[in-house]
């Protein structure tokens, strides 16, 4: 009788162990899925940040180009005015 009881107890322990191991596996799978989702979110955030940085850089470049053009045009106008003044003085 005692031997039988021991066997039963051992069987129960084994069953419990198997269930616990299965639970751990499931949890790991869930964690992996979560990690994948987190990675996807991180990638999306990185892509969004890159797009924003690119657009901001493009806007800054455009502004710089516009300012350079304006400066060039202003310089030309000033030069012309100076030339005109010189011409007037010469006359």
VEXTIKOL-32340 format. One record per residue: residue number from 1; x, y, z of N, C-alpha, C in turn; residue in one letter. Coordinates in nm, 2 decimals, decimal comma. Layout:
residues N
<pt num="NUM" n_c1="X" n_c2="Y" n_c3="Z" ca_c1="X" ca_c2="Y" ca_c3="Z" c_c1="X" c_c2="Y" c_c3="Z" residu="A"/>
...
end
This chain:
residues 91
<pt num="1" n_c1="0,08" n_c2="-0,12" n_c3="0,00" ca_c1="0,00" ca_c2="0,00" ca_c3="0,00" c_c1="0,09" c_c2="0,12" c_c3="0,00" residu="X"/>
<pt num="2" n_c1="0,19" n_c2="0,12" n_c3="0,08" ca_c1="0,27" ca_c2="0,24" ca_c3="0,09" c_c1="0,34" c_c2="0,26" c_c3="-0,04" residu="X"/>
<pt num="3" n_c1="0,39" n_c2="0,15" n_c3="-0,10" ca_c1="0,46" ca_c2="0,17" ca_c3="-0,23" c_c1="0,36" c_c2="0,23" c_c3="-0,33" residu="X"/>
<pt num="4" n_c1="0,24" n_c2="0,18" n_c3="-0,33" ca_c1="0,14" ca_c2="0,24" ca_c3="-0,43" c_c1="0,12" c_c2="0,39" c_c3="-0,41" residu="X"/>
<pt num="5" n_c1="0,11" n_c2="0,43" n_c3="-0,29" ca_c1="0,09" ca_c2="0,57" ca_c3="-0,25" c_c1="0,21" c_c2="0,65" c_c3="-0,31" residu="X"/>
<pt num="6" n_c1="0,33" n_c2="0,60" n_c3="-0,29" ca_c1="0,45" ca_c2="0,67" ca_c3="-0,33" c_c1="0,44" c_c2="0,68" c_c3="-0,49" residu="X"/>
<pt num="7" n_c1="0,41" n_c2="0,58" n_c3="-0,55" ca_c1="0,40" ca_c2="0,58" ca_c3="-0,70" c_c1="0,30" c_c2="0,69" c_c3="-0,74" residu="X"/>
<pt num="8" n_c1="0,19" n_c2="0,69" n_c3="-0,67" ca_c1="0,08" ca_c2="0,79" ca_c3="-0,71" c_c1="0,14" c_c2="0,93" c_c3="-0,69" residu="X"/>
<pt num="9" n_c1="0,20" n_c2="0,95" n_c3="-0,58" ca_c1="0,26" ca_c2="1,08" ca_c3="-0,55" c_c1="0,36" c_c2="1,12" c_c3="-0,66" residu="X"/>
<pt num="10" n_c1="0,44" n_c2="1,03" n_c3="-0,69" ca_c1="0,54" ca_c2="1,06" ca_c3="-0,79" c_c1="0,48" c_c2="1,09" c_c3="-0,93" residu="X"/>
<pt num="11" n_c1="0,38" n_c2="1,02" n_c3="-0,96" ca_c1="0,31" ca_c2="1,04" ca_c3="-1,09" c_c1="0,25" c_c2="1,19" c_c3="-1,08" residu="X"/>
<pt num="12" n_c1="0,19" n_c2="1,22" n_c3="-0,97" ca_c1="0,13" ca_c2="1,35" ca_c3="-0,96" c_c1="0,24" c_c2="1,46" c_c3="-0,98" residu="X"/>
<pt num="13" n_c1="0,35" n_c2="1,44" n_c3="-0,92" ca_c1="0,46" ca_c2="1,54" ca_c3="-0,93" c_c1="0,50" c_c2="1,55" c_c3="-1,07" residu="X"/>
<pt num="14" n_c1="0,52" n_c2="1,44" n_c3="-1,14" ca_c1="0,56" ca_c2="1,44" ca_c3="-1,28" c_c1="0,46" c_c2="1,52" c_c3="-1,36" residu="X"/>
<pt num="15" n_c1="0,33" n_c2="1,50" n_c3="-1,34" ca_c1="0,23" ca_c2="1,57" ca_c3="-1,41" c_c1="0,24" c_c2="1,72" c_c3="-1,39" residu="X"/>
<pt num="16" n_c1="0,26" n_c2="1,75" n_c3="-1,27" ca_c1="0,27" ca_c2="1,89" ca_c3="-1,23" c_c1="0,39" c_c2="1,96" c_c3="-1,31" residu="X"/>
<pt num="17" n_c1="0,50" n_c2="1,88" n_c3="-1,30" ca_c1="0,62" ca_c2="1,94" ca_c3="-1,37" c_c1="0,59" c_c2="1,96" c_c3="-1,52" residu="X"/>
<pt num="18" n_c1="0,52" n_c2="1,87" n_c3="-1,58" ca_c1="0,50" ca_c2="1,88" ca_c3="-1,72" c_c1="0,41" c_c2="2,00" c_c3="-1,75" residu="X"/>
<pt num="19" n_c1="0,31" n_c2="2,02" n_c3="-1,66" ca_c1="0,22" ca_c2="2,13" ca_c3="-1,68" c_c1="0,30" c_c2="2,26" c_c3="-1,67" residu="X"/>
<pt num="20" n_c1="0,38" n_c2="2,27" n_c3="-1,57" ca_c1="0,46" ca_c2="2,39" ca_c3="-1,54" c_c1="0,55" c_c2="2,42" c_c3="-1,66" residu="X"/>
<pt num="21" n_c1="0,61" n_c2="2,32" n_c3="-1,71" ca_c1="0,70" ca_c2="2,34" ca_c3="-1,83" c_c1="0,62" c_c2="2,39" c_c3="-1,95" residu="X"/>
<pt num="22" n_c1="0,50" n_c2="2,34" n_c3="-1,97" ca_c1="0,42" ca_c2="2,38" ca_c3="-2,08" c_c1="0,38" c_c2="2,53" c_c3="-2,06" residu="X"/>
<pt num="23" n_c1="0,34" n_c2="2,56" n_c3="-1,94" ca_c1="0,31" ca_c2="2,70" ca_c3="-1,91" c_c1="0,42" c_c2="2,79" c_c3="-1,94" residu="X"/>
<pt num="24" n_c1="0,54" n_c2="2,75" n_c3="-1,90" ca_c1="0,66" ca_c2="2,84" ca_c3="-1,93" c_c1="0,68" c_c2="2,86" c_c3="-2,08" residu="X"/>
<pt num="25" n_c1="0,66" n_c2="2,75" n_c3="-2,15" ca_c1="0,68" ca_c2="2,76" ca_c3="-2,30" c_c1="0,57" c_c2="2,86" c_c3="-2,35" residu="X"/>
<pt num="26" n_c1="0,45" n_c2="2,85" n_c3="-2,31" ca_c1="0,35" ca_c2="2,94" ca_c3="-2,36" c_c1="0,39" c_c2="3,08" c_c3="-2,33" residu="X"/>
<pt num="27" n_c1="0,43" n_c2="3,10" n_c3="-2,20" ca_c1="0,47" ca_c2="3,24" ca_c3="-2,16" c_c1="0,58" c_c2="3,29" c_c3="-2,25" residu="X"/>
<pt num="28" n_c1="0,68" n_c2="3,20" n_c3="-2,28" ca_c1="0,79" ca_c2="3,25" ca_c3="-2,37" c_c1="0,74" c_c2="3,29" c_c3="-2,50" residu="X"/>
<pt num="29" n_c1="0,65" n_c2="3,21" n_c3="-2,55" ca_c1="0,59" ca_c2="3,24" ca_c3="-2,69" c_c1="0,52" c_c2="3,37" c_c3="-2,68" residu="X"/>
<pt num="30" n_c1="0,45" n_c2="3,40" n_c3="-2,58" ca_c1="0,38" ca_c2="3,53" ca_c3="-2,56" c_c1="0,48" c_c2="3,64" c_c3="-2,56" residu="X"/>
<pt num="31" n_c1="0,58" n_c2="3,62" n_c3="-2,48" ca_c1="0,69" ca_c2="3,72" ca_c3="-2,47" c_c1="0,75" c_c2="3,75" c_c3="-2,60" residu="X"/>
<pt num="32" n_c1="0,77" n_c2="3,64" n_c3="-2,68" ca_c1="0,83" ca_c2="3,66" ca_c3="-2,81" c_c1="0,74" c_c2="3,74" c_c3="-2,90" residu="X"/>
<pt num="33" n_c1="0,61" n_c2="3,71" n_c3="-2,89" ca_c1="0,52" ca_c2="3,79" ca_c3="-2,97" c_c1="0,52" c_c2="3,94" c_c3="-2,93" residu="X"/>
<pt num="34" n_c1="0,52" n_c2="3,96" n_c3="-2,80" ca_c1="0,53" ca_c2="4,09" ca_c3="-2,75" c_c1="0,65" c_c2="4,16" c_c3="-2,80" residu="X"/>
<pt num="35" n_c1="0,76" n_c2="4,09" n_c3="-2,79" ca_c1="0,89" ca_c2="4,15" ca_c3="-2,84" c_c1="0,88" c_c2="4,19" c_c3="-2,98" residu="X"/>
<pt num="36" n_c1="0,82" n_c2="4,10" n_c3="-3,06" ca_c1="0,80" ca_c2="4,13" ca_c3="-3,21" c_c1="0,72" c_c2="4,26" c_c3="-3,22" residu="X"/>
<pt num="37" n_c1="0,61" n_c2="4,27" n_c3="-3,15" ca_c1="0,53" ca_c2="4,39" ca_c3="-3,16" c_c1="0,61" c_c2="4,51" c_c3="-3,12" residu="X"/>
<pt num="38" n_c1="0,68" n_c2="4,50" n_c3="-3,01" ca_c1="0,76" ca_c2="4,61" ca_c3="-2,96" c_c1="0,86" c_c2="4,65" c_c3="-3,07" residu="X"/>
<pt num="39" n_c1="0,93" n_c2="4,55" n_c3="-3,13" ca_c1="1,02" ca_c2="4,58" ca_c3="-3,24" c_c1="0,95" c_c2="4,65" c_c3="-3,35" residu="X"/>
<pt num="40" n_c1="0,83" n_c2="4,61" n_c3="-3,39" ca_c1="0,76" ca_c2="4,67" ca_c3="-3,50" c_c1="0,73" c_c2="4,82" c_c3="-3,46" residu="X"/>
<pt num="41" n_c1="0,69" n_c2="4,84" n_c3="-3,34" ca_c1="0,66" ca_c2="4,97" ca_c3="-3,29" c_c1="0,79" c_c2="5,06" c_c3="-3,30" residu="X"/>
<pt num="42" n_c1="0,90" n_c2="5,00" n_c3="-3,25" ca_c1="1,02" ca_c2="5,08" ca_c3="-3,25" c_c1="1,06" c_c2="5,11" c_c3="-3,40" residu="X"/>
<pt num="43" n_c1="1,05" n_c2="5,01" n_c3="-3,49" ca_c1="1,08" ca_c2="5,04" ca_c3="-3,63" c_c1="0,99" c_c2="5,15" c_c3="-3,69" residu="X"/>
<pt num="44" n_c1="0,86" n_c2="5,14" n_c3="-3,65" ca_c1="0,77" ca_c2="5,24" ca_c3="-3,71" c_c1="0,81" c_c2="5,38" c_c3="-3,65" residu="X"/>
<pt num="45" n_c1="0,85" n_c2="5,39" n_c3="-3,52" ca_c1="0,88" ca_c2="5,51" ca_c3="-3,46" c_c1="1,01" c_c2="5,57" c_c3="-3,53" residu="X"/>
<pt num="46" n_c1="1,11" n_c2="5,48" n_c3="-3,55" ca_c1="1,23" ca_c2="5,52" ca_c3="-3,62" c_c1="1,20" c_c2="5,57" c_c3="-3,76" residu="X"/>
<pt num="47" n_c1="1,12" n_c2="5,50" n_c3="-3,83" ca_c1="1,08" ca_c2="5,54" ca_c3="-3,97" c_c1="1,02" c_c2="5,68" c_c3="-3,96" residu="X"/>
<pt num="48" n_c1="0,93" n_c2="5,70" n_c3="-3,87" ca_c1="0,86" ca_c2="5,83" ca_c3="-3,86" c_c1="0,96" c_c2="5,94" c_c3="-3,83" residu="X"/>
<pt num="49" n_c1="1,05" n_c2="5,91" n_c3="-3,73" ca_c1="1,15" ca_c2="6,01" ca_c3="-3,70" c_c1="1,24" c_c2="6,04" c_c3="-3,82" residu="X"/>
<pt num="50" n_c1="1,28" n_c2="5,94" n_c3="-3,89" ca_c1="1,36" ca_c2="5,96" ca_c3="-4,01" c_c1="1,29" c_c2="6,05" c_c3="-4,11" residu="X"/>
<pt num="51" n_c1="1,16" n_c2="6,02" n_c3="-4,13" ca_c1="1,08" ca_c2="6,09" ca_c3="-4,23" c_c1="1,07" c_c2="6,24" c_c3="-4,18" residu="X"/>
<pt num="52" n_c1="1,05" n_c2="6,26" n_c3="-4,05" ca_c1="1,03" ca_c2="6,40" ca_c3="-4,00" c_c1="1,17" c_c2="6,47" c_c3="-4,02" residu="X"/>
<pt num="53" n_c1="1,28" n_c2="6,40" n_c3="-3,98" ca_c1="1,41" ca_c2="6,46" ca_c3="-3,99" c_c1="1,44" c_c2="6,50" c_c3="-4,14" residu="X"/>
<pt num="54" n_c1="1,40" n_c2="6,41" n_c3="-4,23" ca_c1="1,43" ca_c2="6,44" ca_c3="-4,37" c_c1="1,35" c_c2="6,56" c_c3="-4,42" residu="X"/>
<pt num="55" n_c1="1,22" n_c2="6,56" n_c3="-4,38" ca_c1="1,14" ca_c2="6,67" ca_c3="-4,42" c_c1="1,19" c_c2="6,81" c_c3="-4,36" residu="X"/>
<pt num="56" n_c1="1,23" n_c2="6,80" n_c3="-4,24" ca_c1="1,28" ca_c2="6,92" ca_c3="-4,17" c_c1="1,41" c_c2="6,97" c_c3="-4,24" residu="X"/>
<pt num="57" n_c1="1,49" n_c2="6,87" n_c3="-4,27" ca_c1="1,62" ca_c2="6,91" ca_c3="-4,34" c_c1="1,59" c_c2="6,97" c_c3="-4,48" residu="X"/>
<pt num="58" n_c1="1,49" n_c2="6,91" n_c3="-4,55" ca_c1="1,46" ca_c2="6,96" ca_c3="-4,68" c_c1="1,41" c_c2="7,11" c_c3="-4,67" residu="X"/>
<pt num="59" n_c1="1,32" n_c2="7,13" n_c3="-4,57" ca_c1="1,27" ca_c2="7,26" ca_c3="-4,55" c_c1="1,38" c_c2="7,36" c_c3="-4,52" residu="X"/>
<pt num="60" n_c1="1,47" n_c2="7,32" n_c3="-4,43" ca_c1="1,58" ca_c2="7,41" ca_c3="-4,40" c_c1="1,67" c_c2="7,44" c_c3="-4,52" residu="X"/>
<pt num="61" n_c1="1,69" n_c2="7,33" n_c3="-4,60" ca_c1="1,77" ca_c2="7,35" ca_c3="-4,72" c_c1="1,70" c_c2="7,45" c_c3="-4,81" residu="X"/>
<pt num="62" n_c1="1,57" n_c2="7,44" n_c3="-4,83" ca_c1="1,49" ca_c2="7,53" ca_c3="-4,91" c_c1="1,50" c_c2="7,67" c_c3="-4,86" residu="X"/>
<pt num="63" n_c1="1,49" n_c2="7,68" n_c3="-4,73" ca_c1="1,50" ca_c2="7,82" ca_c3="-4,67" c_c1="1,63" c_c2="7,88" c_c3="-4,69" residu="X"/>
<pt num="64" n_c1="1,74" n_c2="7,80" n_c3="-4,68" ca_c1="1,87" ca_c2="7,85" ca_c3="-4,70" c_c1="1,89" c_c2="7,89" c_c3="-4,84" residu="X"/>
<pt num="65" n_c1="1,84" n_c2="7,81" n_c3="-4,93" ca_c1="1,85" ca_c2="7,84" ca_c3="-5,08" c_c1="1,78" c_c2="7,97" c_c3="-5,11" residu="X"/>
<pt num="66" n_c1="1,66" n_c2="7,99" n_c3="-5,05" ca_c1="1,58" ca_c2="8,11" ca_c3="-5,07" c_c1="1,66" c_c2="8,23" c_c3="-5,02" residu="X"/>
<pt num="67" n_c1="1,71" n_c2="8,21" n_c3="-4,90" ca_c1="1,79" ca_c2="8,33" ca_c3="-4,84" c_c1="1,91" c_c2="8,36" c_c3="-4,92" residu="X"/>
<pt num="68" n_c1="1,98" n_c2="8,26" n_c3="-4,97" ca_c1="2,09" ca_c2="8,28" ca_c3="-5,05" c_c1="2,05" c_c2="8,36" c_c3="-5,18" residu="X"/>
<pt num="69" n_c1="1,94" n_c2="8,31" n_c3="-5,24" ca_c1="1,90" ca_c2="8,38" ca_c3="-5,36" c_c1="1,86" c_c2="8,52" c_c3="-5,33" residu="X"/>
<pt num="70" n_c1="1,79" n_c2="8,54" n_c3="-5,22" ca_c1="1,75" ca_c2="8,68" ca_c3="-5,19" c_c1="1,88" c_c2="8,77" c_c3="-5,17" residu="X"/>
<pt num="71" n_c1="1,97" n_c2="8,71" n_c3="-5,10" ca_c1="2,10" ca_c2="8,79" ca_c3="-5,07" c_c1="2,17" c_c2="8,82" c_c3="-5,21" residu="X"/>
<pt num="72" n_c1="2,17" n_c2="8,72" n_c3="-5,29" ca_c1="2,24" ca_c2="8,74" ca_c3="-5,42" c_c1="2,16" c_c2="8,85" c_c3="-5,50" residu="X"/>
<pt num="73" n_c1="2,03" n_c2="8,84" n_c3="-5,50" ca_c1="1,95" ca_c2="8,94" ca_c3="-5,57" c_c1="1,98" c_c2="9,08" c_c3="-5,51" residu="X"/>
<pt num="74" n_c1="1,97" n_c2="9,09" n_c3="-5,38" ca_c1="2,00" ca_c2="9,21" ca_c3="-5,31" c_c1="2,14" c_c2="9,27" c_c3="-5,34" residu="X"/>
<pt num="75" n_c1="2,23" n_c2="9,18" n_c3="-5,34" ca_c1="2,37" ca_c2="9,23" ca_c3="-5,37" c_c1="2,38" c_c2="9,28" c_c3="-5,51" residu="X"/>
<pt num="76" n_c1="2,31" n_c2="9,21" n_c3="-5,60" ca_c1="2,31" ca_c2="9,26" ca_c3="-5,74" c_c1="2,25" c_c2="9,40" c_c3="-5,75" residu="X"/>
<pt num="77" n_c1="2,14" n_c2="9,41" n_c3="-5,68" ca_c1="2,07" ca_c2="9,54" ca_c3="-5,69" c_c1="2,16" c_c2="9,65" c_c3="-5,63" residu="X"/>
<pt num="78" n_c1="2,22" n_c2="9,62" n_c3="-5,52" ca_c1="2,31" ca_c2="9,72" ca_c3="-5,46" c_c1="2,42" c_c2="9,76" c_c3="-5,55" residu="X"/>
<pt num="79" n_c1="2,48" n_c2="9,65" n_c3="-5,61" ca_c1="2,59" ca_c2="9,68" ca_c3="-5,71" c_c1="2,54" c_c2="9,77" c_c3="-5,82" residu="X"/>
<pt num="80" n_c1="2,42" n_c2="9,74" n_c3="-5,87" ca_c1="2,37" ca_c2="9,82" ca_c3="-5,98" c_c1="2,35" c_c2="9,96" c_c3="-5,93" residu="X"/>
<pt num="81" n_c1="2,30" n_c2="9,98" n_c3="-5,81" ca_c1="2,27" ca_c2="10,11" ca_c3="-5,76" c_c1="2,41" c_c2="10,19" c_c3="-5,75" residu="X"/>
<pt num="82" n_c1="2,50" n_c2="10,11" n_c3="-5,70" ca_c1="2,64" ca_c2="10,18" ca_c3="-5,68" c_c1="2,69" c_c2="10,22" c_c3="-5,82" residu="X"/>
<pt num="83" n_c1="2,67" n_c2="10,13" n_c3="-5,92" ca_c1="2,72" ca_c2="10,16" ca_c3="-6,05" c_c1="2,65" c_c2="10,29" c_c3="-6,10" residu="X"/>
<pt num="84" n_c1="2,52" n_c2="10,29" n_c3="-6,08" ca_c1="2,44" ca_c2="10,40" ca_c3="-6,13" c_c1="2,49" c_c2="10,53" c_c3="-6,06" residu="X"/>
<pt num="85" n_c1="2,51" n_c2="10,52" n_c3="-5,93" ca_c1="2,56" ca_c2="10,64" ca_c3="-5,86" c_c1="2,70" c_c2="10,68" c_c3="-5,92" residu="X"/>
<pt num="86" n_c1="2,78" n_c2="10,58" n_c3="-5,94" ca_c1="2,91" ca_c2="10,62" ca_c3="-6,00" c_c1="2,89" c_c2="10,69" c_c3="-6,14" residu="X"/>
<pt num="87" n_c1="2,81" n_c2="10,63" n_c3="-6,21" ca_c1="2,78" ca_c2="10,69" ca_c3="-6,35" c_c1="2,73" c_c2="10,84" c_c3="-6,33" residu="X"/>
<pt num="88" n_c1="2,64" n_c2="10,85" n_c3="-6,23" ca_c1="2,59" ca_c2="10,99" ca_c3="-6,21" c_c1="2,70" c_c2="11,08" c_c3="-6,17" residu="X"/>
<pt num="89" n_c1="2,79" n_c2="11,03" n_c3="-6,08" ca_c1="2,90" ca_c2="11,11" ca_c3="-6,04" c_c1="2,99" c_c2="11,15" c_c3="-6,16" residu="X"/>
<pt num="90" n_c1="3,02" n_c2="11,05" n_c3="-6,24" ca_c1="3,10" ca_c2="11,08" ca_c3="-6,36" c_c1="3,04" c_c2="11,18" c_c3="-6,45" residu="X"/>
<pt num="91" n_c1="2,91" n_c2="11,18" n_c3="-6,46" ca_c1="2,85" ca_c2="11,28" ca_c3="-6,55" c_c1="2,86" c_c2="11,41" c_c3="-6,48" residu="X"/>
end
